[in-house]
Amino acid sequence: MSDVIIDVTTLSALNSALKRILVEFDEDGSTTGELQDAIDRPADRSGLRDRTRDFESGWDDRRSALVEKLTAIQASVESTCTGWLDFDSELANNLTLDASGAAAPVSDV
């Protein structure tokens, strides 16, 4: 049987990074319209402002889809990390030391 090695430190770091990314996407959504307001109507023309509105509208849709997918990935990473930590703790709690000091598993695991 092969050993299973799960790097929970890396999973935990990935989980934190995904949460930060989700916060960034959420905060980015609150700035929609600021660029349009900053552009205003140079030379009394609205072409650039209209293009900016189209871009922001498309980005809002794409960002929303990305947030949905990233949220699912983040939840999976978090549950995997938590599951392995719980599993490891359960195994550690079910080990006993024999007379020589070696670990011996308890029978009901």
C-alpha positions in Angstrom: 0.0 0.0 0.0 1.3 3.4 -0.9 1.8 6.2 1.6 -0.6 9.1 1.3 1.0 12.5 2.0 -1.2 15.5 2.3 0.6 18.8 2.8 -2.0 20.6 5.0 0.2 23.6 5.4 0.1 24.1 1.6 -3.7 23.4 1.6 -4.2 25.9 4.3 -2.1 28.6 2.5 -4.1 27.9 -0.7 -7.4 28.3 1.3 -6.2 31.6 2.7 -5.1 32.8 -0.8 -8.5 31.9 -2.3 -10.3 33.7 0.4 -8.2 36.9 -0.2 -8.9 36.6 -4.0 -12.7 36.3 -3.3 -12.5 39.5 -1.1 -10.6 41.3 -3.9 -13.3 40.3 -6.4 -16.0 41.4 -4.1 -14.4 44.8 -3.4 -13.8 45.2 -7.2 -17.5 44.9 -7.8 -18.1 48.0 -5.6 -16.1 50.2 -7.9 -18.2 49.6 -11.0 -19.1 52.9 -12.4 -16.2 54.9 -10.9 -14.3 54.7 -14.2 -17.3 55.9 -16.1 -17.7 58.8 -13.7 -14.0 59.7 -14.0 -14.1 59.6 -17.8 -17.3 61.7 -18.0 -17.8 63.2 -21.5 -14.6 64.6 -22.9 -15.2 67.1 -25.7 -18.9 66.5 -25.1 -18.6 63.0 -26.6 -19.8 59.9 -24.9 -18.1 57.2 -27.0 -15.3 56.4 -24.5 -17.8 56.4 -21.6 -20.1 54.0 -23.5 -17.2 51.6 -24.3 -16.2 51.7 -20.6 -19.8 50.9 -19.6 -19.8 47.9 -22.0 -16.5 46.7 -20.7 -17.5 47.0 -17.0 -20.8 45.2 -17.7 -19.0 42.3 -19.4 -16.4 42.2 -16.6 -19.2 42.2 -13.9 -20.7 39.1 -15.6 -17.3 37.3 -15.9 -16.3 38.3 -12.3 -19.6 36.9 -11.0 -19.0 33.5 -12.8 -15.4 33.5 -11.5 -16.5 34.2 -7.9 -19.0 31.3 -8.2 -16.3 28.9 -9.3 -13.7 30.1 -6.9 -16.1 29.9 -4.0 -16.7 26.2 -4.8 -12.9 25.5 -5.1 -12.2 27.4 -1.9 -14.9 25.4 0.0 -13.5 22.1 -1.4 -9.9 23.0 -0.3 -11.1 24.1 3.1 -13.2 20.9 3.7 -10.3 18.7 2.4 -7.9 20.4 4.8 -10.3 20.2 7.7 -11.1 16.6 6.9 -7.4 15.5 6.9 -6.7 17.4 10.1 -9.7 15.7 11.8 -8.7 12.3 10.4 -5.1 12.8 11.6 -6.2 13.8 15.1 -8.6 10.8 15.2 -5.8 8.4 14.3 -3.4 10.0 16.8 -6.0 9.7 19.5 -6.5 6.0 18.8 -2.9 5.1 19.0 -1.5 3.6 22.2 2.1 2.8 23.2 3.0 -0.8 23.9 5.5 -1.8 26.6 8.5 -1.0 24.3 7.2 2.5 23.7 6.2 1.8 20.1 2.9 3.0 18.8 0.2 0.3 18.5 -3.1 1.0 16.9 -6.3 0.5 19.0 -8.5 -2.1 17.4 -11.7 -0.2 16.6 -10.4 2.3 14.0 
